[in-house]
Amino acid sequence: MTGPAPGVDAAIEGELRLLDPLVRASADLLGQVLHPDYREVDTTGRHWDRATIIDLLVSGPAPGPGPLTASRMRGVHLADGLVHLTFDTEARNRRAHRSSLWRLTPTGWLLYYHQATPFGSPGPSTGRPSG
């Protein structure tokens, strides 16, 4: 393999755009990245649709952790026109594992589905689930 597929690169670029506070504050810019059928499950387990998440983000100071820093971003080309990204975010000592599905559309790669799962400080790995 010679490197990431172009779709993976495009999805990573799109995901990084979504972390930009200027993009998160603009309905027009968010609309350029979110698929018309976009759905999200946030760190509390709440479900959101595209219109609701755009309204929430642009309506002023969003209730949330603030600016996010991403790490360990990886992508896999699952099928023609479908990319899966995984990565971690941190903001104000709140961390989440994130998973996104990106779909190729006539207008480019758009975020179709996103889910975030909170996690605590990393501890020693025992190979067994905790709790």
Secondary structure, 3 states (H helix, E strand, C coil): CCCCCHHHHHHHHHHHHHCCHHHHCCHHHHHCCEEEEEEEECCCCCEEEHHHHHHHHHCCCCCCCCCCEEEEEEEEEEECCEEEEEEEEEECCEEEEEEEEEEEECCEEEEEEEEEEEECCCCCCCCCCCC
